[in-house]
Amino acid sequence: PNVILVGEIRDAETGLIAAEAALIGNLVLTTMLSSDAIGTIPQLLHLGVPPYWLAPTLSGIIFQQLVRSICQNCKMSYSPTKDELYHLGIRQYKNDLIFYRGSGCKSCDNTGYSSRVVLHEILIIDDHLRDLIYMQAPTVKIREVALHRGFKSIRYSAVRKVLLGEISSSEVFRVLG
């Protein structure tokens, strides 16, 4: 096959089989439990996938998390506090920023939330990151280089959705801390 789907990498054997399949030219798509995209790299190394296999076979990592979206029937606007902005990482702001939250209604069972949206981060593995993986660089170094090369964290995705009025800041704090 040209494309192989591996349900989930949970152990060294599955990780090695997936890496070996990718090494011989197959596109391997798989899932793995992780706390973020960059954290997946040391996890795979810790499972026993050698860095000289992981570096050339890894193309990208997508990390995603579902969060509750604001109910459109009871959505209301408010002005965020400086403390709220600070905890979201918004250091410079205009006084006219408007955030939204659900007040609770019949259609959302008084929760203020109606459906779910995805927060995500996408890590594209380029040659520089491949070198860092091969050298088993610390996660901090990989993160630093990835951010310098345009990587946007899941927190960026969350803040963007707060500013667009899709999710509440309290949902961000609940899910991401």
C-alpha positions in Angstrom: 0.0 0.0 0.0 1.0 3.6 -0.5 -0.8 4.8 2.6 -0.9 3.0 5.9 -3.2 4.0 8.8 -2.1 2.9 12.2 -4.8 3.3 14.8 -2.6 4.5 17.6 1.0 4.3 18.7 1.0 3.1 22.3 4.2 1.0 22.4 7.6 0.6 21.0 6.7 -2.2 18.6 3.9 -0.1 16.9 6.2 2.9 16.8 9.0 0.9 15.2 6.7 -0.7 12.6 5.2 2.7 11.7 8.7 4.3 11.3 9.9 1.3 9.3 6.9 1.6 6.9 7.6 5.3 6.5 11.3 4.6 5.8 10.5 2.5 2.8 8.3 5.2 1.3 4.8 4.7 2.6 2.7 7.5 3.9 1.9 6.5 7.5 -0.9 8.3 9.3 -1.4 7.5 13.0 -2.6 8.9 16.3 -0.9 9.2 19.7 -1.9 10.6 23.0 0.2 13.6 23.8 0.1 16.9 25.7 1.1 18.9 22.6 2.6 18.5 19.1 6.2 19.1 20.1 5.9 16.8 23.1 5.2 13.9 20.7 8.8 13.8 19.5 10.4 12.9 22.9 7.5 10.5 23.5 8.4 8.6 20.3 12.0 8.6 21.2 11.2 7.4 24.7 9.1 4.5 23.2 12.3 3.3 21.4 12.0 4.8 17.9 15.6 5.6 17.1 16.3 9.2 16.2 17.9 8.1 12.9 14.5 6.6 11.9 12.3 9.3 13.4 14.1 12.3 11.9 13.8 11.3 8.2 10.3 9.8 8.5 8.4 12.5 10.5 6.7 15.0 8.2 4.4 16.8 10.6 2.4 16.6 13.8 -1.1 17.9 14.4 -2.3 18.3 18.0 -5.9 19.0 18.6 -8.3 19.4 21.4 -12.1 19.9 21.4 -13.5 22.7 23.5 -17.1 23.9 24.0 -18.3 26.7 21.9 -20.5 29.5 23.0 -24.3 29.0 22.6 -25.4 31.3 19.8 -28.8 31.8 21.3 -27.6 33.3 24.6 -24.3 34.8 23.5 -23.6 38.1 25.2 -20.7 40.5 25.0 -18.6 41.9 27.9 -15.3 43.8 28.4 -12.5 41.6 29.6 -10.6 42.4 32.7 -6.9 43.1 32.6 -6.3 40.0 34.7 -8.2 37.9 32.1 -6.2 39.4 29.3 -3.0 38.8 31.1 -3.8 35.1 31.7 -4.6 34.7 28.0 -1.2 36.2 27.1 -2.6 39.4 25.7 -0.1 42.0 26.9 -0.9 44.9 24.6 -4.6 45.6 23.9 -7.0 48.2 22.9 -9.6 49.3 25.4 -12.4 48.3 23.0 -11.8 44.6 23.1 -15.0 42.6 23.4 -15.2 39.0 24.6 -18.3 36.8 24.6 -19.8 34.2 26.9 -23.1 32.3 27.0 -25.6 33.5 29.7 -27.5 30.2 29.6 -30.8 29.5 28.0 -33.3 26.7 27.2 -31.5 25.6 24.1 -28.2 25.0 25.8 -29.7 23.6 29.1 -28.5 26.8 30.9 -24.8 25.9 30.3 -23.9 28.8 27.9 -22.4 26.2 25.5 -23.9 24.5 22.6 -21.4 22.5 20.5 -17.7 22.0 20.2 -14.9 23.5 18.1 -11.3 22.3 17.7 -8.2 24.0 18.9 -5.1 22.9 17.1 -1.4 23.3 16.5 0.5 22.1 13.5 4.2 21.3 13.6 5.8 20.9 10.1 9.1 19.1 10.3 11.7 20.8 8.1 15.3 20.0 7.7 16.4 22.1 10.7 14.0 20.3 13.0 15.0 16.9 11.5 18.6 17.7 12.5 17.5 18.5 16.1 15.5 15.3 16.3 18.5 13.3 15.0 20.7 15.0 17.6 18.0 14.3 20.3 18.0 18.0 21.2 16.0 19.0 24.3 12.3 19.7 23.8 12.9 23.4 24.8 15.4 23.8 21.9 13.0 22.2 19.4 10.2 24.4 20.7 12.4 27.5 20.4 13.4 26.7 16.8 9.8 25.8 15.8 8.4 29.1 17.2 11.2 31.0 15.3 10.1 29.2 12.1 6.4 30.1 12.5 4.9 27.4 14.7 1.8 28.6 16.5 0.8 26.9 19.7 -2.6 25.7 20.7 -2.9 28.7 23.0 -2.6 30.9 19.9 -5.4 29.0 18.4 -7.5 29.4 21.6 -6.9 33.1 21.9 -7.8 33.6 18.3 -11.1 31.8 18.8 -11.8 33.9 21.9 -11.2 37.1 19.9 -13.5 35.8 17.1 -16.2 35.2 19.7 -16.3 31.4 19.1 -15.3 30.3 22.6 -15.1 31.9 26.0 -12.0 32.7 27.9 -13.2 30.6 30.8 -13.3 27.6 28.5 -9.6 28.3 27.5 -8.7 28.4 31.2 -10.6 25.2 31.9 -9.0 23.2 29.1 -5.5 24.7 28.8 -5.0 26.1 32.3 
